C-alpha cells in the first residue's frame, strides 16, 4: 500500500457520510504504520468500539469503507473470507458494511467474516508449510497476497 496521510484517509470513504469521515479516530500509531507491509489498513474506532474502518488501494488510489462489528461473536471456528487462513491464530468476527448511495440509505448492507484484529496482511505473508518436495513456498505466499487484495477489492465492489 502507498503511505496515507490523515486527509487521504478521511477523503477515501465510499459508504460514510462526511460527518462520519470527519469524526473518525485514526489508529493511535498512525504515524508509525509501515504501509509497505499492508494490503489494507484496518482498525477499530476507540470512541465507538463496534465501528471499524478498512482502507485499501484500488487503481492506485485509497478506497475506504466503514464497517460495523456484529454484537454476537462467532461461536465456531470460522475462516476469514479475505485471507482464507486455515491456520488462524486469531478469532474471526462478522462485519457488515452499508452499501453506497440510495441502497445504503435504505438500509442495505453486505457482510463478511474477517480476522478480528485485521491481521490478514501478516497472515498471508507467512511462508506456508512445505506441501511437497519442490513446492514453491515464495510463489504460494505471493499468490496468497494477490488473492487477499482481490478479495478486499471484490468486497468493496459489492458495495456498489
TIRO-2110 file (N, C-alpha, C; in Angstrom, 1 decimal):
// TIRO-2110
0.8, -1.2, 0.0, N, 1, A
0.0, 0.0, 0.0, CA, 1, A
0.9, 1.2, 0.0, C, 1, A
0.4, 2.3, -0.7, N, 2, A
1.1, 3.5, -0.6, CA, 2, A
0.8, 4.2, 0.7, C, 2, A
1.8, 5.0, 1.3, N, 3, A
1.5, 5.7, 2.5, CA, 3, A
0.3, 6.6, 2.4, C, 3, A
-0.4, 6.8, 3.5, N, 4, A
-1.5, 7.7, 3.6, CA, 4, A
-1.3, 8.7, 4.6, C, 4, A
-1.9, 9.9, 4.4, N, 5, A
-2.0, 10.9, 5.4, CA, 5, A
-3.4, 11.0, 5.9, C, 5, A
-3.6, 11.8, 6.9, N, 6, A
-5.0, 11.9, 7.5, CA, 6, A
-6.0, 12.4, 6.5, C, 6, A
-5.6, 13.4, 5.7, N, 7, A
-6.5, 13.9, 4.7, CA, 7, A
-7.0, 12.9, 3.7, C, 7, A
-6.0, 12.1, 3.2, N, 8, A
-6.4, 11.0, 2.3, CA, 8, A
-7.3, 10.0, 2.9, C, 8, A
-7.0, 9.7, 4.2, N, 9, A
-7.9, 8.7, 4.9, CA, 9, A
-9.3, 9.2, 5.0, C, 9, A
-9.5, 10.4, 5.4, N, 10, A
-10.9, 10.9, 5.5, CA, 10, A
-11.6, 11.1, 4.2, C, 10, A
-10.9, 11.3, 3.1, N, 11, A
-11.5, 11.5, 1.8, CA, 11, A
-11.7, 10.2, 1.1, C, 11, A
-11.2, 9.1, 1.6, N, 12, A
-11.3, 7.8, 0.9, CA, 12, A
-12.6, 7.0, 1.0, C, 12, A
-13.4, 7.4, 2.0, N, 13, A
-14.6, 6.5, 2.3, CA, 13, A
-15.7, 6.6, 1.3, C, 13, A
-16.2, 5.4, 0.9, N, 14, A
-17.3, 5.3, -0.1, CA, 14, A
-18.6, 5.3, 0.6, C, 14, A
-18.7, 4.6, 1.7, N, 15, A
-20.0, 4.4, 2.4, CA, 15, A
-20.2, 5.1, 3.7, C, 15, A
-19.5, 6.2, 3.9, N, 16, A
-19.6, 7.0, 5.1, CA, 16, A
-19.9, 8.4, 4.7, C, 16, A
-20.7, 9.0, 5.6, N, 17, A
-21.1, 10.4, 5.3, CA, 17, A
-19.9, 11.3, 5.6, C, 17, A
-19.9, 12.6, 5.2, N, 18, A
-18.8, 13.5, 5.5, CA, 18, A
-18.7, 13.6, 7.0, C, 18, A
-19.8, 13.6, 7.7, N, 19, A
-19.7, 13.8, 9.2, CA, 19, A
-19.0, 12.5, 9.8, C, 19, A
-19.4, 11.3, 9.3, N, 20, A
-18.8, 10.1, 9.9, CA, 20, A
-17.3, 10.1, 9.6, C, 20, A
-16.9, 10.5, 8.4, N, 21, A
-15.5, 10.5, 8.0, CA, 21, A
-14.7, 11.6, 8.8, C, 21, A
-15.3, 12.7, 9.0, N, 22, A
-14.7, 13.8, 9.8, CA, 22, A
-14.5, 13.4, 11.3, C, 22, A
-15.4, 12.6, 11.8, N, 23, A
-15.4, 12.3, 13.2, CA, 23, A
-14.6, 11.0, 13.6, C, 23, A
-14.1, 10.3, 12.6, N, 24, A
-13.4, 9.0, 12.8, CA, 24, A
-12.1, 9.3, 13.6, C, 24, A
-11.7, 8.4, 14.4, N, 25, A
-10.5, 8.5, 15.2, CA, 25, A
-9.4, 7.6, 14.5, C, 25, A
-8.3, 8.2, 14.1, N, 26, A
-7.2, 7.4, 13.5, CA, 26, A
-6.6, 6.4, 14.5, C, 26, A
-5.9, 5.4, 14.0, N, 27, A
-5.2, 4.5, 14.9, CA, 27, A
-4.2, 5.3, 15.7, C, 27, A
-4.0, 4.8, 16.9, N, 28, A
-3.1, 5.5, 17.8, CA, 28, A
-1.7, 5.6, 17.3, C, 28, A
-1.2, 4.6, 16.5, N, 29, A
0.1, 4.6, 16.0, CA, 29, A
0.1, 4.9, 14.5, C, 29, A
-0.8, 5.7, 14.0, N, 30, A
-0.9, 6.0, 12.6, CA, 30, A
0.4, 6.5, 12.0, C, 30, A
1.1, 7.4, 12.6, N, 31, A
2.3, 7.9, 12.1, CA, 31, A
3.4, 6.9, 12.0, C, 31, A
3.3, 5.8, 12.6, N, 32, A
4.4, 4.8, 12.6, CA, 32, A
4.0, 3.6, 11.8, C, 32, A
2.9, 3.6, 11.1, N, 33, A
2.5, 2.4, 10.3, CA, 33, A
3.4, 2.2, 9.1, C, 33, A
3.8, 1.0, 8.9, N, 34, A
4.6, 0.7, 7.7, CA, 34, A
3.6, 0.2, 6.6, C, 34, A
3.2, 1.0, 5.7, N, 35, A
2.2, 0.7, 4.7, CA, 35, A
2.8, -0.3, 3.7, C, 35, A
4.1, -0.4, 3.6, N, 36, A
4.6, -1.4, 2.6, CA, 36, A
4.3, -2.8, 3.0, C, 36, A
4.0, -3.1, 4.2, N, 37, A
3.7, -4.4, 4.7, CA, 37, A
2.2, -4.7, 4.8, C, 37, A
1.4, -3.8, 4.2, N, 38, A
-0.1, -3.9, 4.3, CA, 38, A
-0.7, -4.0, 3.0, C, 38, A
-1.7, -4.9, 2.9, N, 39, A
-2.6, -4.9, 1.7, CA, 39, A
-3.8, -4.1, 1.9, C, 39, A
-4.2, -3.9, 3.2, N, 40, A
-5.2, -2.9, 3.6, CA, 40, A
-4.9, -2.5, 5.0, C, 40, A
-5.4, -1.3, 5.4, N, 41, A
-5.3, -0.8, 6.7, CA, 41, A
-6.7, -1.0, 7.4, C, 41, A
-6.7, -1.7, 8.5, N, 42, A
-8.0, -1.9, 9.2, CA, 42, A
-7.8, -1.6, 10.7, C, 42, A
-8.8, -0.9, 11.3, N, 43, A
-8.7, -0.6, 12.7, CA, 43, A
-10.1, -0.3, 13.3, C, 43, A
-10.2, -0.4, 14.6, N, 44, A
-11.4, 0.0, 15.3, CA, 44, A
-11.4, 1.4, 15.8, C, 44, A
-12.5, 2.1, 15.8, N, 45, A
-12.6, 3.4, 16.4, CA, 45, A
-12.6, 3.3, 17.9, C, 45, A
-11.6, 3.8, 18.6, N, 46, A
-11.7, 3.7, 20.1, CA, 46, A
-12.8, 4.4, 20.8, C, 46, A
-13.4, 5.4, 20.1, N, 47, A
-14.6, 6.1, 20.7, CA, 47, A
-15.9, 5.3, 20.4, C, 47, A
-15.9, 4.5, 19.4, N, 48, A
-17.1, 3.7, 19.0, CA, 48, A
-16.6, 2.3, 18.7, C, 48, A
-16.5, 1.4, 19.7, N, 49, A
-15.9, 0.1, 19.6, CA, 49, A
-16.5, -0.8, 18.6, C, 49, A
-17.8, -0.6, 18.2, N, 50, A
-18.4, -1.5, 17.2, CA, 50, A
-18.1, -1.0, 15.8, C, 50, A
-17.5, 0.2, 15.7, N, 51, A
-17.2, 0.7, 14.3, CA, 51, A
-15.8, 0.4, 14.0, C, 51, A
-15.6, 0.0, 12.7, N, 52, A
-14.3, -0.3, 12.2, CA, 52, A
-14.1, 0.4, 10.8, C, 52, A
-12.9, 0.5, 10.4, N, 53, A
-12.6, 1.1, 9.1, CA, 53, A
-11.6, 0.2, 8.4, C, 53, A
-11.7, 0.2, 7.1, N, 54, A
-10.8, -0.5, 6.2, CA, 54, A
-10.5, 0.4, 5.0, C, 54, A
-9.2, 0.5, 4.7, N, 55, A
-8.8, 1.3, 3.6, CA, 55, A
-7.8, 0.4, 2.8, C, 55, A
-8.0, 0.4, 1.5, N, 56, A
-7.1, -0.3, 0.6, CA, 56, A
-6.8, 0.5, -0.6, C, 56, A
-6.0, 0.0, -1.5, N, 57, A
-5.6, 0.7, -2.7, CA, 57, A
-6.3, 0.1, -3.9, C, 57, A
-7.1, 0.8, -4.6, N, 58, A
-7.7, 0.3, -5.8, CA, 58, A
-7.4, 1.3, -6.9, C, 58, A
-6.8, 0.8, -8.0, N, 59, A
-6.4, 1.6, -9.1, CA, 59, A
-5.6, 2.8, -8.7, C, 59, A
-4.6, 2.5, -7.8, N, 60, A
-3.6, 3.5, -7.3, CA, 60, A
-4.2, 4.6, -6.5, C, 60, A
-5.4, 4.4, -5.9, N, 61, A
-6.0, 5.4, -5.0, CA, 61, A
-6.6, 4.8, -3.8, C, 61, A
-6.5, 5.4, -2.7, N, 62, A
-7.1, 4.8, -1.5, CA, 62, A
-8.6, 4.8, -1.5, C, 62, A
-9.2, 3.7, -1.1, N, 63, A
-10.6, 3.5, -1.0, CA, 63, A
-11.0, 2.9, 0.3, C, 63, A
-11.8, 3.6, 1.1, N, 64, A
-12.1, 3.2, 2.4, CA, 64, A
-13.6, 2.8, 2.6, C, 64, A
-13.9, 1.9, 3.5, N, 65, A
-15.2, 1.5, 3.9, CA, 65, A
-15.4, 1.5, 5.4, C, 65, A
-16.6, 1.9, 5.8, N, 66, A
-16.9, 1.9, 7.2, CA, 66, A
-17.6, 0.6, 7.5, C, 66, A
-17.2, -0.1, 8.5, N, 67, A
-17.8, -1.4, 8.9, CA, 67, A
-18.4, -1.4, 10.3, C, 67, A
-19.3, -2.2, 10.5, N, 68, A
-19.9, -2.4, 11.9, CA, 68, A
-19.7, -3.8, 12.3, C, 68, A
-19.1, -4.0, 13.5, N, 69, A
-18.9, -5.3, 14.1, CA, 69, A
-20.1, -5.8, 14.7, C, 69, A
-20.4, -7.1, 14.4, N, 70, A
-21.6, -7.7, 15.0, CA, 70, A
-21.6, -7.8, 16.5, C, 70, A
-22.7, -7.7, 17.1, N, 71, A
-22.8, -7.8, 18.6, CA, 71, A
-22.4, -9.2, 19.0, C, 71, A
-22.9, -10.2, 18.3, N, 72, A
-22.6, -11.6, 18.7, CA, 72, A
-21.3, -12.0, 18.1, C, 72, A
-20.5, -12.7, 18.9, N, 73, A
-19.3, -13.3, 18.5, CA, 73, A
-19.5, -14.5, 17.7, C, 73, A
-18.6, -14.9, 16.8, N, 74, A
-18.7, -16.1, 16.0, CA, 74, A
-18.3, -17.2, 17.0, C, 74, A
-19.3, -18.2, 17.2, N, 75, A
-19.1, -19.2, 18.2, CA, 75, A
-18.2, -20.3, 17.7, C, 75, A
-18.3, -20.8, 16.5, N, 76, A
-17.5, -21.8, 16.0, CA, 76, A
-16.3, -21.3, 15.3, C, 76, A
-15.3, -22.1, 15.2, N, 77, A
-14.0, -21.7, 14.5, CA, 77, A
-14.4, -21.4, 13.0, C, 77, A
-14.2, -20.2, 12.6, N, 78, A
-14.6, -19.9, 11.2, CA, 78, A
-13.3, -19.4, 10.5, C, 78, A
-13.4, -19.3, 9.2, N, 79, A
-12.3, -18.9, 8.3, CA, 79, A
-12.5, -17.5, 7.8, C, 79, A
-11.5, -16.7, 7.8, N, 80, A
-11.6, -15.4, 7.3, CA, 80, A
-11.9, -15.4, 5.8, C, 80, A
-12.8, -14.6, 5.3, N, 81, A
-13.2, -14.6, 3.9, CA, 81, A
-12.2, -13.8, 3.1, C, 81, A
-11.3, -13.1, 3.7, N, 82, A
-10.3, -12.3, 2.9, CA, 82, A
-9.0, -13.0, 2.8, C, 82, A
-8.4, -13.5, 3.9, N, 83, A
-7.1, -14.1, 3.8, CA, 83, A
-7.2, -15.6, 3.7, C, 83, A
-8.3, -16.2, 3.9, N, 84, A
-8.5, -17.7, 3.7, CA, 84, A
-7.5, -18.5, 4.6, C, 84, A
-7.1, -17.9, 5.7, N, 85, A
-6.1, -18.6, 6.5, CA, 85, A
-6.7, -19.8, 7.3, C, 85, A
-6.2, -20.9, 7.1, N, 86, A
-6.8, -22.1, 7.7, CA, 86, A
-6.0, -22.5, 9.0, C, 86, A
-4.9, -21.7, 9.3, N, 87, A
-4.2, -22.0, 10.5, CA, 87, A
-4.3, -20.7, 11.4, C, 87, A
-5.4, -20.2, 11.5, N, 88, A
-5.6, -18.9, 12.2, CA, 88, A
-5.2, -19.0, 13.7, C, 88, A
-4.5, -18.0, 14.1, N, 89, A
-4.1, -17.8, 15.5, CA, 89, A
-5.0, -16.8, 16.2, C, 89, A
-5.9, -16.2, 15.4, N, 90, A
-6.7, -15.2, 15.9, CA, 90, A
-8.2, -15.5, 15.6, C, 90, A
-9.1, -14.8, 16.2, N, 91, A
-10.5, -15.1, 16.0, CA, 91, A
-11.0, -14.4, 14.8, C, 91, A
-12.2, -14.8, 14.3, N, 92, A
-12.8, -14.3, 13.1, CA, 92, A
-14.1, -13.6, 13.7, C, 92, A
-14.5, -12.5, 13.1, N, 93, A
-15.7, -11.7, 13.5, CA, 93, A
-16.5, -11.4, 12.3, C, 93, A
-17.8, -11.3, 12.5, N, 94, A
-18.7, -10.9, 11.4, CA, 94, A
-18.8, -9.3, 11.4, C, 94, A
-18.5, -8.8, 10.2, N, 95, A
-18.6, -7.3, 10.0, CA, 95, A
-19.6, -7.1, 8.8, C, 95, A
-20.4, -6.0, 9.0, N, 96, A
-21.3, -5.6, 7.9, CA, 96, A
-20.9, -4.2, 7.4, C, 96, A
-21.2, -3.9, 6.2, N, 97, A
-20.9, -2.6, 5.6, CA, 97, A
-22.2, -2.1, 4.9, C, 97, A
-22.5, -0.8, 5.1, N, 98, A
-23.6, -0.2, 4.4, CA, 98, A
-23.3, 0.0, 3.0, C, 98, A
-24.2, -0.3, 2.1, N, 99, A
-24.0, -0.1, 0.6, CA, 99, A
-23.9, 1.4, 0.3, C, 99, A
-23.3, 1.6, -0.8, N, 100, A
-23.2, 3.0, -1.3, CA, 100, A
-24.4, 3.6, -1.9, C, 100, A
-24.7, 4.8, -1.7, N, 101, A
-25.8, 5.5, -2.4, CA, 101, A
-27.2, 5.2, -1.8, C, 101, A
-28.2, 5.2, -2.7, N, 102, A
-29.6, 5.0, -2.2, CA, 102, A
-29.8, 3.7, -1.5, C, 102, A
-29.1, 2.7, -2.0, N, 103, A
-29.3, 1.3, -1.4, CA, 103, A
-28.8, 1.4, 0.1, C, 103, A
-27.7, 2.1, 0.4, N, 104, A
-27.2, 2.2, 1.7, CA, 104, A
-28.1, 3.1, 2.6, C, 104, A
-28.7, 4.1, 2.0, N, 105, A
-29.6, 5.0, 2.7, CA, 105, A
-30.9, 4.3, 3.1, C, 105, A
-31.2, 3.2, 2.3, N, 106, A
-32.4, 2.4, 2.5, CA, 106, A
-32.1, 1.3, 3.5, C, 106, A
-30.9, 1.2, 3.9, N, 107, A
-30.5, 0.2, 4.9, CA, 107, A
-29.9, -1.1, 4.4, C, 107, A
-29.6, -1.2, 3.1, N, 108, A
-29.0, -2.4, 2.5, CA, 108, A
-27.5, -2.5, 2.9, C, 108, A
-27.1, -3.7, 3.3, N, 109, A
-25.8, -3.9, 3.8, CA, 109, A
-25.3, -5.2, 3.2, C, 109, A
-24.0, -5.4, 3.2, N, 110, A
-23.4, -6.7, 2.9, CA, 110, A
-22.5, -7.1, 4.1, C, 110, A
-22.2, -8.3, 4.3, N, 111, A
-21.4, -8.7, 5.4, CA, 111, A
-20.4, -9.8, 5.0, C, 111, A
-19.4, -9.9, 5.9, N, 112, A
-18.3, -10.9, 5.7, CA, 112, A
-17.7, -11.3, 7.0, C, 112, A
-17.0, -12.4, 7.0, N, 113, A
-16.2, -12.8, 8.2, CA, 113, A
-14.8, -12.4, 8.0, C, 113, A
-14.2, -11.7, 8.9, N, 114, A
-12.8, -11.2, 8.8, CA, 114, A
-12.1, -11.5, 10.1, C, 114, A
-10.7, -11.5, 9.9, N, 115, A
-9.9, -11.6, 11.1, CA, 115, A
-10.2, -10.5, 12.1, C, 115, A
-10.5, -10.8, 13.3, N, 116, A
-11.0, -9.8, 14.3, CA, 116, A
-10.0, -8.6, 14.4, C, 116, A
-8.7, -8.9, 14.3, N, 117, A
-7.7, -7.9, 14.6, CA, 117, A
-7.2, -7.3, 13.2, C, 117, A
-7.8, -7.6, 12.1, N, 118, A
-7.4, -7.2, 10.8, CA, 118, A
-6.0, -7.6, 10.5, C, 118, A
-5.6, -8.8, 10.9, N, 119, A
-4.3, -9.3, 10.7, CA, 119, A
-4.0, -10.1, 9.4, C, 119, A
-4.9, -9.9, 8.4, N, 120, A
-4.8, -10.6, 7.2, CA, 120, A
-3.5, -10.4, 6.5, C, 120, A
-3.0, -9.2, 6.4, N, 121, A
-1.7, -8.9, 5.7, CA, 121, A
-0.6, -9.7, 6.3, C, 121, A
-0.5, -9.8, 7.6, N, 122, A
0.5, -10.6, 8.3, CA, 122, A
0.3, -12.1, 8.0, C, 122, A
-0.9, -12.5, 8.0, N, 123, A
-1.2, -14.0, 7.8, CA, 123, A
-0.8, -14.4, 6.4, C, 123, A
-1.0, -13.6, 5.4, N, 124, A
-0.7, -14.1, 4.0, CA, 124, A
0.8, -13.9, 3.7, C, 124, A
1.6, -13.2, 4.5, N, 125, A
3.0, -13.0, 4.4, CA, 125, A
3.8, -14.1, 5.0, C, 125, A
3.2, -14.9, 5.9, N, 126, A
3.9, -16.0, 6.5, CA, 126, A
4.1, -17.1, 5.4, C, 126, A
5.3, -17.7, 5.4, N, 127, A
5.6, -18.7, 4.4, CA, 127, A
4.7, -20.0, 4.8, C, 127, A
4.0, -20.5, 3.8, N, 128, A
3.2, -21.7, 4.1, CA, 128, A
4.1, -22.9, 4.3, C, 128, A
3.6, -23.9, 5.0, N, 129, A
4.4, -25.2, 5.2, CA, 129, A
4.7, -25.8, 3.8, C, 129, A
5.8, -26.6, 3.8, N, 130, A
6.2, -27.3, 2.6, CA, 130, A
5.2, -28.4, 2.3, C, 130, A
4.4, -28.3, 1.2, N, 131, A
3.3, -29.2, 0.9, CA, 131, A
3.9, -30.5, 0.3, C, 131, A
4.9, -30.3, -0.5, N, 132, A
5.5, -31.5, -1.2, CA, 132, A
6.9, -31.0, -1.7, C, 132, A
7.7, -32.0, -2.0, N, 133, A
9.1, -31.6, -2.5, CA, 133, A
9.0, -30.8, -3.8, C, 133, A
9.7, -29.7, -3.8, N, 134, A
9.7, -28.8, -5.0, CA, 134, A
8.6, -27.8, -4.9, C, 134, A
7.8, -27.8, -3.8, N, 135, A
6.7, -26.8, -3.7, CA, 135, A
7.4, -25.4, -3.5, C, 135, A
6.9, -24.4, -4.3, N, 136, A
7.5, -23.1, -4.3, CA, 136, A
6.8, -22.2, -3.2, C, 136, A
7.3, -22.2, -2.0, N, 137, A
6.7, -21.5, -0.9, CA, 137, A
6.6, -20.0, -1.2, C, 137, A
7.6, -19.4, -1.8, N, 138, A
7.5, -18.0, -2.0, CA, 138, A
6.4, -17.6, -3.0, C, 138, A
6.3, -18.4, -4.1, N, 139, A
5.2, -18.2, -5.0, CA, 139, A
3.9, -18.4, -4.4, C, 139, A
3.7, -19.4, -3.5, N, 140, A
2.5, -19.6, -2.8, CA, 140, A
2.1, -18.4, -2.0, C, 140, A
3.2, -17.8, -1.3, N, 141, A
2.9, -16.6, -0.5, CA, 141, A
2.5, -15.4, -1.3, C, 141, A
3.2, -15.2, -2.5, N, 142, A
2.8, -14.2, -3.4, CA, 142, A
1.4, -14.3, -3.9, C, 142, A
1.0, -15.5, -4.2, N, 143, A
-0.4, -15.8, -4.6, CA, 143, A
-1.4, -15.5, -3.5, C, 143, A
-1.0, -15.8, -2.3, N, 144, A
-1.9, -15.5, -1.2, CA, 144, A
-2.1, -14.0, -1.0, C, 144, A
-1.0, -13.2, -1.2, N, 145, A
-1.1, -11.8, -1.1, CA, 145, A
-2.0, -11.2, -2.2, C, 145, A
-1.8, -11.8, -3.4, N, 146, A
-2.6, -11.3, -4.5, CA, 146, A
-4.1, -11.6, -4.3, C, 146, A
-4.4, -12.8, -3.8, N, 147, A
-5.8, -13.2, -3.5, CA, 147, A
-6.4, -12.3, -2.4, C, 147, A
-5.6, -12.0, -1.4, N, 148, A
-6.1, -11.1, -0.4, CA, 148, A
-6.6, -9.7, -1.0, C, 148, A
-5.7, -9.2, -1.8, N, 149, A
-6.1, -7.9, -2.5, CA, 149, A
-7.3, -8.0, -3.3, C, 149, A
-7.4, -9.2, -4.0, N, 150, A
-8.6, -9.4, -4.9, CA, 150, A
-9.9, -9.5, -4.0, C, 150, A
-9.8, -10.2, -2.9, N, 151, A
-11.0, -10.4, -2.0, CA, 151, A
-11.4, -9.1, -1.4, C, 151, A
-10.5, -8.3, -1.0, N, 152, A
-10.8, -7.0, -0.4, CA, 152, A
-11.5, -6.1, -1.5, C, 152, A
-10.9, -6.1, -2.7, N, 153, A
-11.4, -5.3, -3.8, CA, 153, A
-12.8, -5.8, -4.2, C, 153, A
-13.0, -7.1, -4.2, N, 154, A
-14.3, -7.6, -4.6, CA, 154, A
-15.4, -7.2, -3.5, C, 154, A
-15.0, -7.3, -2.3, N, 155, A
-16.0, -6.8, -1.2, CA, 155, A
-16.4, -5.4, -1.4, C, 155, A
-15.4, -4.5, -1.7, N, 156, A
-15.7, -3.1, -1.9, CA, 156, A
-16.5, -2.9, -3.2, C, 156, A
-16.2, -3.7, -4.2, N, 157, A
-17.0, -3.5, -5.4, CA, 157, A
-18.5, -3.9, -5.2, C, 157, A
-18.7, -4.9, -4.3, N, 158, A
-20.1, -5.3, -4.0, CA, 158, A
-20.9, -4.2, -3.3, C, 158, A
-20.2, -3.2, -2.7, N, 159, A
-20.9, -2.1, -2.0, CA, 159, A
-21.6, -1.2, -3.0, C, 159, A
-21.2, -1.3, -4.2, N, 160, A
-21.9, -0.5, -5.3, CA, 160, A
-21.1, 0.7, -5.6, C, 160, A
END
